[in-house]
């Protein structure tokens, strides 16, 4: 009975993990064995100062890690939510765009320390939507989150 409850608990935890947004990216890295550059298409789930966590298929539950010092570059593909937000921004629907940019920023918050990620770019555009709407109170609140120290 304990195994059944424990199994259900782990299944629920894995489903919660699946629903988080994973960033589709190309990673160019140095092969540790032969020292040559290689490239792989991955879905990045998290990044820290020393490792990048990824999976090789969108449905995969297995996470792999690669050391950041072996990674030469990361190229992110544009996520659909960001593309939709930019379309709203360009059509001057700033309220709708702000909601989508906030959604994108929240979905990719685990990748903040990777250069070129769409979560940080969505945060910038969220600030821009507040500026365009002259919503200075919201702009100040958002800016406080970007202040260092």
N, C-alpha and C positions, 0 to 999 in steps of 0.2 A: 504494500500500500504506500509506503514511504517513497519507493522508487517511482510509482505512478505520479504522485504529487510532485516529486522533484522533477520528473520528466516534463510535466505540464508547465511547471514554473519556468524551466529553461526554454521551453517552446515559446512561451509568452515573451520572455526576455529577448529571444532571437527575432521574433516578429516586430518588437519595438525597434530593434536595431535595423531591421530591413527598411522600415518606413522612413528613416533618416535619409536625407539627400546625399548621394555620392557623386563626386565630381568626375566626369569622364575626362581622361587626360592621356597624353603620351609622355612617357618618362624616358629620357635619354640617360643612360647610366653606363658606368665602366664595369665590364665583366671582371669579377674578382680573380678568376682563374687565368685568363689569357691577357687581361689588361686592355682589351679592345672595347670600343664603344658599341652599345647595343640599344635597341629601342623596343618598348612594349606598350601596348594599349591596356590601360587599367582604369578602375573606378576607385578613386582615392576616398577613403573614409575618414582619415584623420592624419594630422601631421604634428610632430613635436620638434624640438630643437635638434634632436639626434636621429629620428626615424620618420619615415613616411609609411603609413599603414594603407594597404590597398587590397583589392580583390580583383581576380582576373575575369570574372563574368558578373553581370549585374545581379544575378540570382544567388551567387555564391555566398555561403555562410562562413567560409574559411577566409581568414584575413592573413595576409603576408606582410612582412616588414622589409624595408630596404633602408640602409643607412644613408643619411643625407649627404655624407661626404663622398659617396660613390655616384650620386646623382649629378649629372652635368646640367640638365635643364628639365623643366616641366612645362608642357604646353596644354592648357585647358581648352576643351571644346565648350562653346557657348551653351549654357543650360536653357531649356525652353522657357522657364519662368523669367529669366533675365531678358530673353529676346522679346517676350510679350511686354515686359515692363518698358523696354526701350521703345517699342512701337507706340505704347500709350504716351510716353514722354514726348516723342517726336510729333504726335498728333495733338499735343498740348492738353492732354487729360492728366494733369499733374496729381490730382487726388488718387486716381486709380493707379498711376505709375508709382506713387509713393508707397501704396500698400504692397504692390508687387515687388518693389525694391527692398522693402522691409522684410518681406517673406523670403526673398533670395538671400539677403544678408543673414537672416536667422538660420536658413537651411545649410549654409556653407560656413558657419562660424567656426567649425573645427579646423578650417584650413587657413586661418588668419595669418599664420606665420610663413605661408608659402607665397612667393612673389608671383604676381599676376593672377591671383584667384578672383573669382567672380563675387565672392562675399564682400570683399573690401571695395571692389568697384561699385557694387550695388549700394554700399554705404555712402560712397561719394555722391552717387546720383540721388540718393535719398536726401542728402543735404541740399543738392541742387533743386529738387522739387520744392523743398521748403522755402528756399530763396526765391524761386520763381513765383510762388504763391504769396510771398511776403508774410509767411507764418514764422515770425521771428522768435516766438516763445518755443515752438517745436525745434527750430533751428538751434537755439541756445542749448536746449536739453540734449540734442543729438551731438552737438559740438563738445559738450562736457564729457561724453564718452570717448572722445578722441584726444583729450588733453593728456599729455604725458606728465608723470610725477604728480 
